[in-house]
Structure formats: C-alpha cells, structure tokens
Amino acid sequence: ESVGQRESVELYGQCQRLCSVCSKENVHRHALRLLLHLHRKVLPSRLESLVKTLEPPKQSSEPVRELYTQLTEKLDSQKKSPPTAPEPPTLDLGLHPVTVPPAVPTTPPL
C-alpha cells in the first residue's frame, strides 16, 4: 500500500465519520468543500461512495446543494476529458549555438 493510498483511506474514513456522526449542515458543507479540493487523492471506488453519502437531503440549504452540484460537475467533466499526457521536458539549456569550422585534414610531418 503506497503513501497516497494510505492518505486516501484516511481521508475517506474521516469524511465517512463526519457524515455519519454529524448531520449538521456546516459539517456537510465543509466535507463537500474538502472533497471538492481533494477528490483527486481519493480512490475512485471510495470517491463514488463519498459522493453518494454526501448527497444533500431535500431540506438542505442552497449552499450545500450548490457545493454538491459543483462537485458532481467537476467529477463528470474529469470523466469526459481524457487525461493529457505530460509534455516532454524541453532540452533548452540556454546555450548559444556555436559554429564549428570544417575539419582540415592534417598531414603528418615528414
């Protein structure tokens, strides 16, 4: 298990505990904000579970519903756009081109 996966599991556990223990709206809103910023670090299977858990109830306020909508839109847009390959680094070392004179054949001394 890599460090990233361990962090993902910890984040998942913390969000799950927050959502299950507290039904207060400010906790719900903060959990949504947290996931909105850190969703790339969460494993896809756990992310799906968290999104379902964080779905706002009908009586929730507008800010909570808006955050949830932002999160789902962001996740949907990432699913639609394929990941871009990183550009290879350029080899520009800041050196100026130098012209080399043609080689002159040398003859050994007699």
Disulfide bonds with the S-S distance in Angstrom:
none
